[in-house]
Amino acid sequence: MQRNRRIGTSMSGVANFADRRGLPVLREWMDAGYETIQSYDKSYSEWLGIRESIKTTTVKPSGTVSILAGESPGVHWTPGGEYFLRAIRFGNDDPMLPLFKASGYRVEKASESPKTTSVVFFPIKSQALRSEKDVTIFEKTSLAAMAQRHWSDNSVSVTVSFNAEEEKDYVGTVLHMFDGQLKTISFLPMGNAVYPQMPYTQITAEEYEKATMELMPIDFTDVYDGMAADAIGEKYCSTDACEIPKIGRAHV
């Protein structure tokens, strides 16, 4: 640990940024950000009297964090694109379901477990200009390689989705083209096989406008008054994080 200290400063929303601002600007931001991270690592290492980190930057999958920020995850393009329906599953006894129905959201019984689960569809307008279906296997891999070259010391987490019918023969070509430019890479065929109530369903701007026009504001009064159950998170150790329960002061 003393010999191989490292930190993992990550990036997210890379694909959206590239589409909105262009690759030259993205490269400039990556290079400038990398230099800034090195400067901070040097300063903090001096203050703490330890060796400088051997690795400082990375690109993690960043699914949940990116969704909360309304951005594309890591170096991936989003499945939904600019307009899409986000399907989220709730238990049939969840007190939020009546609120969604009363506000005009589309609610269906889950196809895989209709007796216990319902699916709520939320119309979303994102800042994404393209979805993963609009981007070729070559461009997806090129963006990951650029992040590896200009930003990430550690491995760039990337799963390149590709059209199973039109691009499957290019996987070998892509591996040859980017040989030595990525530490790891995975490929996932998109194909035409879909299942009901997928998490992301692309829609048009007209469909989005129609869906949102039918919605009413949700009244959260009863939720704040305690009608809804509190979220229950994981306790103690989960992956690399541990939650230590607070122990009250003992009475003698």
Summary of the structure (lengths in Angstrom):
residues: 252
radius of gyration: 22.5
end to end distance: 40.6
largest distance: 73.6
contacts: 661
relative contact order: 0.15
helix: 35%
strand: 19%
